[in-house]
Amino acid sequence: MTEMTAALSNELALVAQAKVDAAAFATLYDHYFSRIYNYIRYRIQEADTTDDLTAQVFERALANIGRYRPDKAPFSAWLFAIARNAINDHLRAQQRRQWWSLEAVSDWLSGGPQPDETVADAELHDQLLTAVAQLSSRERDLIGLKFAGGLTNRRIAELTGLTENNVGIILYRAVRRLRAELKVQGVER
């Protein structure tokens, strides 16, 4: 099991403790922060907005942790539902549906690689963003939940109201379209 998909071994106990002691929420925050941030980053183009929305997600989660019901869904699914709602609220308020900007990806590239590797990575990211921009809103949402959020098809189905099989089919077709588009752009992997 990868670190991204690994659940906290004492998650239910931490959630129960966080319901009465807000300080216990810190462990949950630390565990899920990068997954929530990455999911929002897939959906929102501005780094500052991503930071703000990520903070809102955890504020809402902490404020509403008393309403969380472990018998209804795992904590991760509940948290991603909050993230998804925060993103949708933001997009509705903005009255636009711009998902990706080429400038947003440059923030993802960090120091370390040689300049030629950085340029090649930036070109690959640009090509990927061009291909992703051609997907439908629903496909981008599912791709973000799957690859940025690290959620299973079952969890995605619970969040979106789709069947697990439908999620799998949509993801399969979206990835196939991405590969075809990247091949047209001359990217061979």
BELPE-V508277 format. One record per residue. RES is the residue in one small letter. SS is DSSP state (alpha for helix, beta for strand, coil for the rest). Layout:
BEGIN
res=RES ss=SS
res=RES ss=SS
END
This chain:
BEGIN
res=m ss=coil
res=t ss=coil
res=e ss=coil
res=m ss=coil
res=t ss=coil
res=a ss=coil
res=a ss=coil
res=l ss=coil
res=s ss=coil
res=n ss=coil
res=e ss=alpha
res=l ss=alpha
res=a ss=alpha
res=l ss=alpha
res=v ss=alpha
res=a ss=alpha
res=q ss=alpha
res=a ss=alpha
res=k ss=alpha
res=v ss=alpha
res=d ss=coil
res=a ss=alpha
res=a ss=alpha
res=a ss=alpha
res=f ss=alpha
res=a ss=alpha
res=t ss=alpha
res=l ss=alpha
res=y ss=alpha
res=d ss=alpha
res=h ss=alpha
res=y ss=alpha
res=f ss=alpha
res=s ss=alpha
res=r ss=alpha
res=i ss=alpha
res=y ss=alpha
res=n ss=alpha
res=y ss=alpha
res=i ss=alpha
res=r ss=alpha
res=y ss=alpha
res=r ss=alpha
res=i ss=coil
res=q ss=coil
res=e ss=coil
res=a ss=alpha
res=d ss=alpha
res=t ss=alpha
res=t ss=alpha
res=d ss=alpha
res=d ss=alpha
res=l ss=alpha
res=t ss=alpha
res=a ss=alpha
res=q ss=alpha
res=v ss=alpha
res=f ss=alpha
res=e ss=alpha
res=r ss=alpha
res=a ss=alpha
res=l ss=alpha
res=a ss=alpha
res=n ss=alpha
res=i ss=alpha
res=g ss=alpha
res=r ss=alpha
res=y ss=coil
res=r ss=coil
res=p ss=coil
res=d ss=coil
res=k ss=coil
res=a ss=coil
res=p ss=coil
res=f ss=alpha
res=s ss=alpha
res=a ss=alpha
res=w ss=alpha
res=l ss=alpha
res=f ss=alpha
res=a ss=alpha
res=i ss=alpha
res=a ss=alpha
res=r ss=alpha
res=n ss=alpha
res=a ss=alpha
res=i ss=alpha
res=n ss=alpha
res=d ss=alpha
res=h ss=alpha
res=l ss=alpha
res=r ss=alpha
res=a ss=alpha
res=q ss=alpha
res=q ss=coil
res=r ss=coil
res=r ss=coil
res=q ss=coil
res=w ss=coil
res=w ss=coil
res=s ss=coil
res=l ss=alpha
res=e ss=alpha
res=a ss=alpha
res=v ss=alpha
res=s ss=alpha
res=d ss=coil
res=w ss=coil
res=l ss=coil
res=s ss=coil
res=g ss=coil
res=g ss=coil
res=p ss=coil
res=q ss=coil
res=p ss=alpha
res=d ss=alpha
res=e ss=alpha
res=t ss=alpha
res=v ss=alpha
res=a ss=alpha
res=d ss=alpha
res=a ss=alpha
res=e ss=alpha
res=l ss=alpha
res=h ss=alpha
res=d ss=alpha
res=q ss=alpha
res=l ss=alpha
res=l ss=alpha
res=t ss=alpha
res=a ss=alpha
res=v ss=alpha
res=a ss=alpha
res=q ss=coil
res=l ss=coil
res=s ss=coil
res=s ss=alpha
res=r ss=alpha
res=e ss=alpha
res=r ss=alpha
res=d ss=alpha
res=l ss=alpha
res=i ss=alpha
res=g ss=alpha
res=l ss=alpha
res=k ss=alpha
res=f ss=alpha
res=a ss=alpha
res=g ss=coil
res=g ss=coil
res=l ss=coil
res=t ss=coil
res=n ss=alpha
res=r ss=alpha
res=r ss=alpha
res=i ss=alpha
res=a ss=alpha
res=e ss=alpha
res=l ss=alpha
res=t ss=alpha
res=g ss=coil
res=l ss=coil
res=t ss=coil
res=e ss=alpha
res=n ss=alpha
res=n ss=alpha
res=v ss=alpha
res=g ss=alpha
res=i ss=alpha
res=i ss=alpha
res=l ss=alpha
res=y ss=alpha
res=r ss=alpha
res=a ss=alpha
res=v ss=alpha
res=r ss=alpha
res=r ss=alpha
res=l ss=alpha
res=r ss=alpha
res=a ss=alpha
res=e ss=alpha
res=l ss=alpha
res=k ss=alpha
res=v ss=alpha
res=q ss=coil
res=g ss=coil
res=v ss=coil
res=e ss=coil
res=r ss=coil
END
